[in-house]
Amino acid sequence: MIRALYTAATGMKAQQLFLDNVSNNLANINTTGFKRSQVNFQDLLYDKKYIAGSESAQGFEIPSGIQLGGGVRPISTSKVFSQGNQQSTGRPLDLSIEGNGFFQISRPDGTIAYTRDGAFELNSKGEIVTAEGLPLTPSVTIQNAKEISIGRDGTVFIKDSNGIIQNVGQIMLANFSNPAGLESLGRNMYAETIASGSPIVSVPGQQGTGEVYQFALENSNVETVTELVNLITAQRAYEINSRAIKASDEMLSTINNLS
């Protein structure tokens, strides 16, 4: 019964983390390019009273044995990089990726961050930047453009006031062998890690990357119904574990009252 108290406590702690993760997913349901996270659990070590296959006192082989688990622990949280729905915006610098890949963003410290948020703007120099002013890399500069056209392969064309069409740059995408290993930085950005592997930079549509779509943004891939079901599941699992603690406490109280 003492074991049951600690075992159920691990379940309550695990469900608390599960609930925290669900809350974050629901909070970002309208965040452009957001990818939902899932929590992965692992059972703890077992106390083996009798080992399966060992010999009993009567000389017979024990077929299954007795193993008592120690509870559960969260082992990891991983991003689910499934495709979000595209939302048409009509803005020429709103871009979405259909398929794998990330836009590359230059950070103030000179490192590269990666994002699925394609809500870009132009700064005072005509550079394509994020809403926070961080430039896209490789840099693309647009000046004196009457119209902006971005192909699915990331090629950027402009039509100036004289009606002349010019190729002004190329948007490249980065892909990873293990996107789930990327580090979440917040602000819709990710960083490379050892687990993610090195980025594979290519023209959109090549080497496993998706294509770029203009005039649209990728919505969050959070599904409200799924997260609400997870919310109920976490609540019920937490409640059941708390009842196990209460039952163990009542049994211990009964034993104490026998003396």
Phi, psi and omega in degrees: 000324174298320178300319181299325179298312183287325179295314179295327179296322177296325178295320179294319178296319180295318180290331175296316177294321178300317179294320177300319181292317177299320180298319179294320177299314181293325179295333183255026184295336179251014179277124183300127176073008182290142177244128183294153177252151173233148180261133178252134184248160180216135178286153183274179182299152182254142172269114185265107178284312176228132181272131179300133180094351178283169185265133179280176180297332180274002178088008179263158179277130178282121187286328185229328179079185179233121178229124180250121182285156181259005178118211187220157173214148172289131182258332180191160165241134183229143177283141177256108186266047173284159185289133172271160179291147178272138178242121180287133181240334182082359179270130187294337181259010171272119185235143174233154179254123175261099184119202183279159174123165182220147169287147180259130184237133178274124180270163182301332180275004178093351178279166181255132172249164185231142185212155171257358180278111183257026178277088185259160178225177172249134175271187184295339179268358181086009180279144175284122184225166175283178179297338178268000178091008179278130187284146172291145177231137356299147185296138175234124181247131181236121179223145177054043182262129174274324177222148177237129179231127180239119182283169180292342176269009177085002179288132183254121177243148173230155172244120183277184183295341178269002179083010180274130180267130181230144172271115187250358180168176182224122175275128180251152177244149176249138178236157181228148178291332179223080181301331180296342179274358179293149177271127178281123182261351190082174180056033177066022184237154178232158177236149177294143174227174176298322182293326182285335187085171180285150180290143174254105185266131182205171173292138179308135181094356180240155178053040174085000178275159179277185179257157181263132178245128180274159178066025180208154175236152178270124178284167174300148178267014177288129176258118186302314183298316180299317182290326177292322175296317177298324179297315179294318179300315179297319180296316181291319179295321178296317180296318181295319178295323178293326177292326177296320177295317180296318179295319178296320179296318179295322178293320176295321178296321178296318180296318180297326182284347179285337184279000000 
